[in-house]
Amino acid sequence: MNLHLWLVMTTVENRKQAERLAAELVERRLAACVSIGATLTSVYPWQGQIETAEETPLMIKTSPQRLDALKSALEKLHPYDVPEMLVLPVNDGLPAYFAWAHEWTNHEN
């Protein structure tokens, strides 16, 4: 079995937003799993100033077939004006996990 996954990374303001977004993506079968990390500090330029903010990271796992729909949903559901959305290919891992992720994200509700 030669399956691939995508890892999509984003951040939100707090854990409550992260949990709400994660549940929505999994319920819609756009993600097989969303891992919510510990709060971190981000430093970035915004509207001419250097900002520092506490954020909650999310690691979203999806199949190639659902990536475009996931990206579209993230643009609509994300609370930020310009959300971080980094998409990384995952080409190797435990075959059973890949199969499980594909099963969830590609199965009709």
C-alpha positions in Angstrom: 0.0 0.0 0.0 1.5 3.3 -1.1 -0.6 5.9 0.6 0.3 9.5 1.4 -1.0 12.0 3.9 -0.7 15.8 4.3 0.1 17.5 7.6 -1.5 21.0 7.8 -0.3 23.3 10.5 -2.1 26.3 11.8 -2.4 28.3 15.0 -5.4 30.0 16.8 -5.8 32.3 19.8 -6.6 29.8 22.4 -7.5 26.2 23.3 -11.2 26.7 23.0 -10.9 27.9 19.4 -8.5 25.0 18.7 -11.0 22.4 20.1 -13.9 23.9 18.2 -12.0 24.0 14.9 -10.6 20.5 15.4 -14.0 19.0 16.1 -15.5 20.7 13.0 -12.8 19.5 10.7 -13.0 15.9 12.0 -16.8 15.8 11.9 -16.7 17.0 8.3 -14.2 14.2 7.5 -11.7 16.8 6.3 -9.2 15.6 8.8 -8.6 12.2 10.3 -7.0 13.7 13.4 -6.1 17.1 14.7 -3.5 17.3 17.4 -3.7 20.3 19.6 -0.5 21.4 21.1 0.5 23.4 24.2 0.4 27.2 24.1 3.3 28.8 22.4 4.5 32.4 21.8 4.5 33.7 18.2 6.4 36.8 17.1 5.4 38.3 13.8 4.9 41.6 11.9 1.3 42.9 11.6 0.1 46.2 10.3 3.5 47.9 10.6 4.4 46.6 14.1 6.1 43.6 15.6 3.5 41.6 17.6 3.9 39.0 20.2 0.9 36.6 20.9 0.1 33.5 22.8 -1.3 30.9 20.4 -2.4 27.3 20.3 -0.9 25.2 17.5 -2.9 22.5 15.6 -1.5 19.7 13.5 -4.1 18.5 11.1 -3.7 15.1 9.2 -5.6 14.6 6.0 -5.6 12.6 2.8 -4.5 14.1 -0.6 -8.1 13.8 -1.8 -9.4 16.1 1.0 -6.6 18.7 1.0 -8.3 21.3 -1.2 -11.6 21.0 0.8 -9.7 21.3 4.0 -7.9 24.4 2.9 -11.1 26.0 1.8 -12.8 25.1 5.1 -9.9 26.5 7.1 -10.1 29.8 5.2 -13.8 30.1 6.1 -13.7 28.7 9.7 -10.5 30.2 10.9 -10.9 33.2 13.3 -7.8 35.1 11.9 -7.9 37.5 8.9 -4.7 35.8 7.6 -4.5 32.3 9.1 -1.2 30.4 9.1 -1.6 27.4 6.8 1.5 25.3 6.2 1.0 22.1 4.2 3.7 19.4 4.5 3.8 16.1 2.7 4.0 12.9 4.8 5.4 10.2 2.6 6.2 7.5 5.1 4.8 6.2 8.4 2.9 3.3 9.9 0.8 1.8 7.0 -2.1 1.0 9.4 -2.3 4.7 10.4 -2.2 5.9 6.8 -5.0 3.4 5.9 -7.1 4.5 8.9 -6.7 8.2 8.0 -7.7 7.5 4.4 -10.7 5.5 5.5 -12.0 8.3 7.6 -11.4 11.2 5.3 -12.6 9.4 2.1 -15.7 7.6 3.5 -19.1 9.1 2.8 -21.0 10.3 5.9 
